[in-house]
Amino acid sequence: MEEIEKSISFDGRDIRLKIGLLAPQAGGAVLVQSEDTAVLVAATRASGREGIDFLPLLVDYEERLYAAGRIPGGFLRREGRPPEKATLISRLIDRPLRPLFPGWMRDDIQVVATTLSLDELVPPDVLAVTGASLAVLLAQIPFNGPMAAVRVGLVGDDFIINPTYKEIESGDLDLIVAGSPEGIIMVEAGANQLPEQDMIEAIDFGYEAVRDLIQAQRDILKELGIEIATAETPEVDKTLEDFIRDRVTVPVKEVIGRFEKEKKVRDAALDEVKASLTAAIAELPAEDPVKLAAAANAKAVGNVFKDVTKVLMRRQIVEDGVRIDGRKLDEIRPISCRVGVLPARVHGSALFNRGLTQVMSVVTLGTPGDAQEMDDLHPDEKKRYLHHYNMPPYSVGETKPMRSPGRREVGHGALAERALIPILPKKEDFPYVLRVVSEVLSSNGSTSMGSVCGSTLALMDAGVPILKPVSGAAMGLIKEGEEIRILTDIQGIEDFLGDMDFKVAGTDTGITALQLDMKIHGLPMDIIAQAINQAKPARLHILDKMMQTINTPRTDMSPFAPRLLTIKIDPEFIGMIIGPGGKTIKGITEETGAKIDIEDTGIVTISAIDGEKAKRARSIIQGMTRKLNAGDVYAGKVTRIIPIGAFVEFLPGKEGMVHISQLADYRVGKVEDEVNLGDEVIVKVREIDSRGRINLTRLGIHPDEATAAREAATQA
């Protein structure tokens, strides 16, 4: 294939699409570059496997540390398990890509995006999303594209396309918009309580840039003479399908029309209808075409039954405006909340129920040393807020092996984390590292937003001084031709059989996080705006229920939470506090039982379950790092006696020597004639010599100075 390069500029920020240079044996490959960030995306298709009734799409995002000029750590000195950020980017690529493949596709498709070069200006994620679209098109895989994605930032009052890492960090918005020719297909956003109208304008602004990237892909394909593959839907024998529809349409419609609020009861009724269908097929003669078709495709009966249920549920919503559980389109399921559901050994806990969805969130307060080291390509070095999401199989009444968190769990935890970060206190005001674990105990839709609500309550229960409480709701959509219905607070079946899952989280002031996923090929901007606006009263209603449980953070923390004290020292004293081989800091820890974390900036954080131990460690460090001046007067204690003088500890961890000639204003024959071990004495700093040794004296001290020194020692 000949080499072709296409460049697009957004306010001086170029994106270059280069094909024909790399990965010639892949089905399709493209190098996407902006500044010094370059991502290679390759797509390959293989023949479908027997018995597959879903699209086996595999999307992998790979990071190589050579991209940032680094050598991996560890014994092997090579990349190992993908970091969390790589998992999230894999999901980011998958989400707008998957809905655009034809529903009948069963071939194995793999998309691999590899960051080959990374600077500290341009994130690679949105480049990889756009590259995935072009790679699939170049591989001539049937695909309803092109598709593209851009990032939108907010600097001051201006929206910008593809902001740098620094602009993202300093701005109030980090928004990713992906779209197809038919409209917006994915949104991912974190925001600092951005008003709904501003968010709508930002999404619209991003989609305009998406259109330019879509056109650029079309231009490349035209230049190469490649037509977008649009294979026809394979012909299917409808004998079995018609039989099933005739048998189950009426009973399924009757079950749906009961408006059953209990999921178990409704599922049992539908299972009964399905069982009668299976029995009816079994009674048919062996040579009957329906029975033969069912035997040839073991999953056909279940798939058609699901399709009938989907059609009838959607029709009821569109025509009657009533949902499967009898709710109105904008009605929220019953909500209940509790805090302090676990003993005080955990530092904060809450239970949030919305309908059958139940999430328990648990907070742990940690020290700065508990911050997570980020071992990936991106500039962030440490995370002080960690949000982890677990969804065991019993939460949906299933049994399966328990494994490490999958991509879904990682993604849901990251969404809740993003929703809550804007309302956390600044590190300077609350130096704790925070970990929240959301345990999904029962799932029937919108567990990620349940995690946001439960975690807000748990943080307040733990005494974390959050700026404002956050709530969230998941919006759904049913689109039948030109008829569109937006649903508030979708449950599991409405997500499974619907067209949209749009999660919106925020405070009463504005939005903190968005996540939109589509099952159709895109939505126009006016429908997106309608969904965002419809989510606001839902969020406020949920927030009101939460505030009835706890409306402000507790003023006291769990007695088992560490007490933190923070002081600022001159960085030149860091080495002295640590000591050779860490000897000094270990000694302070052993003496006081406190844990000490020191940052390069000179911020020292001292933690201990017992607050008095933390204060003792603070006093020692303050004493060690206090800058002394000749003439300063202190109350101290004699710690050592040698023939030529006495050593006095006059500040915690700091001592000096009173020479025998400075013990009294007359001749002293023996040190012990004036002082003994443990004696409390008043001393003055006489001088600090060139080697840093402190020489003290007991001479020339005014009585008022002595009184002040004693009072200061008592207060310390």
N, C-alpha and C positions, 0 to 999 in steps of 0.2 A: 504493500500500500504506500502511495506517495505521502510525503510529509506535508501536513497542512497545519498552519497556526492561525488562530483567530483571537483577536484581542478586543476586549470591551473595557471602557473606562467609566467609572462612577466618581465624578468629582475628583479626577486625578488619581483614583485608585484603580489600577488595571487588574483585570483577570485574563489570563492567557490560557487558551485551550490548544494543546498540541497533540496531534495524532500521527501515527505512522513511524514513530521513532523507537518506542519501547514495546516489549512484550508482543512480538509478532505472532506467536502461536496461540495467544488468548483469542477468544471469540471477538472481543473488541477491547481496546485499551486507549486511555487518554491520560496525558499529563496535564494537570491543572495547576497553574502557578499564579501567585500574587506576591509581589516583593520577592523575598527569598524563601517563602514557603512553597513547597512543591509536593503534590500528592499524585501518585500513580494509582489509577483505578482500572481494574480489569474485570470483565464479565465473561463468563463461559457457561455454555448450555450443554447438558448431556441428555441422552434419551431417558424417558420416564421409566420408573420401576413398576413392576407388576403389583397391582393391588393398592396403589397410592390414590387417595381420594382428596388430596389437598395439594397446594402449591409448595413443593420442597425448595423454598428459597433460603439460601444461606448467605448472610452478609457478615463480613469480617473486616474490622479496621485494625491495622497493624501499625505499631510505632517502633521505629528503630532509633536507638539513642544516638547513633552516628549522625542523625539528622540535626542534632544540636551540638555536635562535636564532643559527645560524651561517651565514656566506656562504662558499660553496666557494672554494678557492684556484685557482691557475692562471690562464692568460690568459683563458679563456672564462667563468670565474666561474659555472660550473654543474656539476652532477653528471656524471661520466663513467662509466668502467667500474666496475661494482659492486665494492666492496672484498671481501676474502676472507670477512669476517664475514657479508656479505649472501648470498654463495654458500652458506655453511654453513647459514644459516637457511632458504634455499630448499630445501635437502636435508632439513632437519628437518621442514618442512611436508609435503614429498612422501612421505617414508618411511612415516608412519602412514596417509596418505590413500590411496595407490595400491592397497594390498591390498584395500580395502573396495569398490572398484568391481567390478561383475560381470565375470567372465572373458570374456564375449562382447562387452563394450563396445568399439566402434571409433570412436566419435564424438570429435571434437576437443574437449578440455576444457582451459580455462585458468583458473588460480587466481592472482590477483595480490594480494599483501599489501603495503600501503604504510604505513610509520610516519609519522603526521602530527604527533605530539607525543611528546617523550621527556623524562622527568626522570631524575635520577640515582638513583632508587629502584627502579623496576620495569623489568626487561628486557622487550623486546617479543616475543621469539621464541615463548614458550608461548602468549601471547595470540593470535598469528597462527595457530598450529596449531588452536586451538579455533575461531577465527573461520573458518578454511577449511572445517571440517566444517559449520558452520551455513550458510555461504554456498552450499555445494553442495546442502544440503537445501532451502534456500529457492529455489534454481534448479530444484528438482524433477528433478535428475539421479539416475538409479538408483544407490543407494549403501547399503551395509550398515552404516549408522551409527545414531545419532550417534557421533562420536569426539571426544575432548578430551584436553588435555595440561596438566600442572602441573609446576612445578619444586619440588624438595624440597631444603632445606638442613639443615645440622646445626650448631646453635649450642649449645655446651656439650654437654649430653647430650640435648637436645631437637630433634626434627625439626620443621621449620616449612614451611608451604606458601608458595610464591612469595616467597623471600627477596629482600632488596634486593641491589644490587651489592656494598655493603660487607659484608653478611652472607655473601654467597657468597665473597668474597675472604678474610675472616677465618675462615670455617668449614672443616671437613674434608670437605665433600661438596657437589657440584654435580650434582644428578640431575634428569633430565627423564623423566617417565613419561607415555606416551600409551596410551589404551585405548579399546576399544569395549565394547558391552554384553556381548560374549562373553569379554572378558578383556584382558590386556595385549598391546599390539601393537607397541610400540616403547619402548626404553630407551636413554638416552644419559647417561653419567655420567663424572665425574672425581672422584677421591677420594684422600685422603691415607692410603693403605694401610689402608683400612677393612676390618675383619673380615667374612667372608662373611655371618654371621648378621645383623650390623648392616645390611649392604646389602640383604638380603632384607626386613628389617623396614621399611627406608626405601621400597622399591618398593611394598610392601603399603600403607604409609601414604599414598603418593602416589595409588595406585589408588582409595582411598576417596574422595579429593577429585575424581578424574576422574569417578566415578559421579555426584557432585552436579552437575558441569557437563553431563554427558550428560542428566540429568533436566531441567535448566534449558532445554536445547535442545528437548526434547520438549514442555515446557510452552509454549514460544513457538510451536511449530508447531501445537499444539492450539488455542491462542488465535487463531491466524490461520486455522484450519481447513484446514491443509495436511497431506496424508497423505505419509508417506515413500514415495518412488517405488520400487517393487519390480517392474519389468517382467519378464515371463517370458522365459526363454531361448528364442531363436528356434529354430524347427524346422530340423533339418539332415538332408539326405538321407544315409542311412547306408550306401548301396550301396557307395560307395568305401571308407568306413571299415571295413566288415565284410570286404571283399576284402583290404585291407591287413593287418588283424589275422589273418585266416586264413593269409596267406602268410608273415608274419614272426614271429609269436609264438614258434614253436618254435626257429628259428635264433637269434633275439635272446636267448631264454632260455638257449640253449646257450653263446653268447658270454659272457653275464653269469655263467654258472655256472662258467666257467673260472677265475674269481678272478684275472684277469690284472692284474699289478701295473704293467706298462708301459702308460701311457696311449696311446702311439702305436700299439702293437700292438692294443689293445682298440678304439680308434677306427677303425683300418684294417679290422678284422673287421666292425664295425658298418656301415662304409661299403660293404663288399662285399655285405652282406645288403641294404642299401638299393639298391645298384646292380642287384642281381638282381630286386628288386621293380619298379624302373623299367623294366627290360627286359621283365618279364612284362606290364606294362601296355601297353607299346609293341607287343607282339605281338597284342594283342586286336583284334578287328574294329573298324573305324572307327565302327560304329553301337552298339558295346557301351556300356551305361550307365556302366560303370566308367571306360572311356576318355574318354567325354564329360565325366564329372564331373571327372576329373583335368585335362582340357584347360580346363575352365571356371574352375578354381581352381588356379593354378600352384603355390601353396604348400601345398595340402592334403596331398599325399603326405608332405612333410617333417614337417608338424605332427602327422599321425597316427602316423608312425613314431616321432617323439619321444615321443608320449604312450604308445605301447606300451612303449618302453624305460623310461620313467618308472614305469609300473605294475609292470613285472616287477622292476626294481631295488628298488622300495619293498617289494614282496611278499617278496622274498628276505630283506630286512632284518627285516621284521616276523615272518615265519614261521620263518626259519632262524637269525636272529641273526647273519648273516654279510654283510659289505659287499662291494661290487663288486670290491674288490681283495683280498678274502679276510681282511681284518682283523676282529677282534672289535669290538663297538660302542664300547668304551672304549680301544681300542688306538691308539697314536700312530705315525705313519710314522717311518722312520729319520731320525735327526738327525745333522748334522755341522756343525762350526763352525771358522772360522779367523780370526785377527786379523793385522793388519799385512800385508794382501794387496797393498797399493799402496805405492809408494816413499814415503819420509819427507817428500817435498814436500807431500803431504797430511798433515794433522796427526794423523789416526787413521782406521783402516779395518777392516772386518770383513766376513766372508762367512758367511751363515747359510743352511743347507739343511735343509728338512723335506720328505722325499719329493722330488717334482719341483719344488717351490717353492724358488726361490733368490733371495735378496735380498742385495745388497751395500750397506752403509751407510758413508758417508764423513763425517768430522767436520772442521769448520773452526773454529779458535779466532780470534775477532775482538776488536776493542777496543770500548769503550763507544760510540764514535761509529758503530759498525756496527749498533746496535740499530735495529729497524724502527719507523718512525713510523707510528702507526695513524691513518689518515685516514677515520674513520667516526664514527658517532654515539656509540659506547660510551666509557665513562670511561677505559679503558686508553689510555695515551699511547704507550708503547713496549713492544716485545717483545725480550727478550734471549735467548730460545730459539726458534729457527726450525727446523721440521721439514718438509722438502719430499719429496714422493713422486712418482716417475716410473715409468710402466709403458709402455715402448715396444712396438710391435706384435709384434716378433720374440719377445717373452716368451711369446706363445701361438702362435707359428708362423704369424703372419699378416703381410700387407703392407697398409699404409694410410698416408695422408699424416700426417706429424708436425705436430701443432698445439700451441698453448699448453695448459697443464694444464686439463683439464675438471673438472666438478664432482666426479667420482669421485676424481680425483687429489687435489684440494684436501681432500676429506672424509677420505680415508685418511691424508694427512699430518697433518691436525688431530687425528685419533684417536691416532696414534702420539705426537704432541706432548703431548697430554693425559695419556697413559699415563706419560710420562717426566718431566714437570715436577715431580711430588712428590719425586723422588729426586735432583734437581739440587742442587748446593751453593748456599748463599745468596750473593747478590751481594757481601756484605761479605767473604766468605771466598774467593771465586773470581770476580773482577770481569769475566771474559771474557764476551763475547757468543758464543753457541754456535749454529752452524748444522749440522744433520745432513741429508744427502740420502740417501734410500733409493732405490736403483736396482733395480727388479724385473727380474731377468735371465731368470727363468723362472717362470711362474705356473701353479699347479694348486691354487688354494684357499688362503685365509688369508694373503695377502701382507701385509695390514696388521699382523697379529700377527708375521709374519716380520720386518717392518720394526722392530717394537718390540724383538725379540730381537737382531737384527743391530745396531741402534743402541746398545743397552746395551753390547754387546761393543766397538763402535767408540769409544764414549765412554771406556771403561776403557783401550783401546789408546792413546787420545789423552792419557791422564793426567788426565782430569777426575775429581775426587774425589767420585763419586756416592755417595749415602748407602747405597743397596742396589741390587743388580741387579734388573731387571724382565724377566719373560717373559710370553708370551701364547699363548692357544689359542682356536680358533674351534669352537664347539659347534653341532651341527645337530640337526634333528628330523624324524622321519617320523611322521605322524599318519594312521592309517587307521581311521575310525570311532572306537571307544573305545580302540583299540590305539595306544600311543605309545612310540616308541623315541628315546632321546637318543644322538647320535653325538658322539664326541670327535675333534677334529682333522679337520674335514671337508675333502675335496678338491673340486675344481671341479665335478664332475658331481653330487656330493651337495648342493652349494649350489644348483646350477642346477635339480635335480629334487626338492629337499627343500622343507621348510616353514619353516625357520628358519635364520638366520645370527646367532649369538650370540657376540660376541667378548669375551673376558675377559682383562684384563691385570693384573698385580700382582707384588708381591714375595712372599717367603716369609712375610711378616707379614700382608698384606692386599691388597685390590683398589685399583688406581690408575685404572682406566678400564673402562667397559662400553659395549658398543653392541649393541643387539638390534634386528633387523629380522625381520618376519614376512611370509609369503606367504598365510597364512590369516587368519581374522577375529579372532584373539585366543587367548591361552592363560591358563588359571587360574594362580593364584599358586603352587600346589604344584609345577607343572611348571617354572616359572621358578626356584624354589628348588632343585629337583633339578638343573637345568642348571648353576646357579652352583656348587653343591657338587661336581658331577662334574668341573667345570673345574679345581678346586684341585689334585688329584693330577696332572693333566695339566701344569699350569703348573710344579709342583715337579719333575716328571720332566724337562721341557725345561730348567729352570733348572740342574738337576744336570749336564746335558750341556754347558751353556754354561760352568759353573764349572770343568769339566775342561779347558777351553781357556784361560781367564784368570779368576782368582777375585778379584783386587783391581786397582784402577786402577794403572797404571804410575806410578812415582815421578818419572820424567823425561819431558819432553815432546819432541816433534819439534824438532830444531835449527832448523827453519824456522818454528816457531810464534813469535808475538810474546811477548816477556817483559814482563809488566805489573808496575808498581809503583804503589801507591796511597798517597796522603797526604791528610790533612785539613787545610785551611787555614781561616782566618777568612774568611767570605764577603765582608768589606769589602775584602779584597785581590784579589778576582777581577778587578776593573777594572784594577788595576795590572799584573797578570800578562798580561792581554790587550793592554793598551796602546791608544793611539789608533789606530783603524782596524785593530787586530790586529797592530800593528807589533812589540810586545814578544814575543808568543807565537810569531810567525813567526820572529823572530830566534833564539829558543831552539831552535826546530825546525831551522832551518838550521844552527845551530852544532853541535847534538848528533845530528841525524838521527832524533830520537824524535818520536812523535806524542803530542799532549797533548789530553786531554778533560777539561773542567771542568764540574761540575754546579753548579746554583744553591745547593746545600747546602754547597758548599766542598770536595767530594770531587774530588780531582785524580787522574786515571789517566794514567800515562805508559807508553807502549809502544814497543818497538824489538826488532828481531830480535837485536841485540847488547845483551846485558844491561848492559855497561859504559856504553853510550850512554844507556840509560834511567837509570842511576844518576847520570850527569852532569847530565841534565835535572832529576832530582829535587833534586840539590844546589843547582842554580841557583834553583829555585822555593822550596826551603826557606830559602835565603839571602834571597830577596826578601821573603818573608812572615814571617820571624822578627821578633818584637817585641823591640826593643832597649831596654836600660836603661842609664842613665848609670853608668859604672864598669865595664861589661863589657869584657873584654880579648880581643883577637883577633890572630892572625897573618895578615898580609895582604901584598899585592904592590902596588908603586907602578905606577900605570897612566898618570897624566898629571902633568905639572909645569907650573905657571904661576908668574909672578913672586911671588905672595903665598903660595904653598904647594904641597903635593903631594896628589894624589888617590890614595887607597889602596882597592883592592878587598879587603875583609876577609871577605866572604862571597860565594858565587857570585851574580853579578848585583847585588850591593849594594856601594856604595862611599861613602866620605866624604872630607872634606878635612882635612888636617893643616895648620893655618896656620903660616906661617914662624916665628911666635913660640912654637909648640908643638913644634918639631922637636928642640930641645935646651934644656937649662937654662942656656944662655948665649946671647949675642946671635949670630944667624946672619946673615951678610951676604948670602948667596945660597943658594937652596934646593939647588942642585946641589952645594954644599959638604958637605951632609949625606946626601942621597939621590939616586939616579939611577933612570931607568926600569927596571922589572923587579926592583928590590931587594926582598927580603923584609924586612918590618919588623913590630915588635910595636906595636900601637896600642890605645888605650883610648877608649871612647865618652865624650866630654866633655859633649855636649849634643845634643839634637834640637830645632831651632828651630821656630817657629810655621809655617813653610812646609815642614816635613818634612825639611829639610836636616840631614845628620849631620856634626857637627863632632868631629874626633878629636884626640888628643894622644899624644905619646910620653913625657910627663912623669908622674911619680908611679906608675910600674908596678913592683910588687914582683917580684923574680926568680922566685918560685914561680908568680906569675900568668903570667909570660912562658913558663915551662916548660909549664904546663898548656895555654896557647894553642897552642904549637907541637905538642904531642901531639894536641890536638883537630883541628888542621889536617891532620895526617898521617893520622889515622883517617878523616876526611871524604874 
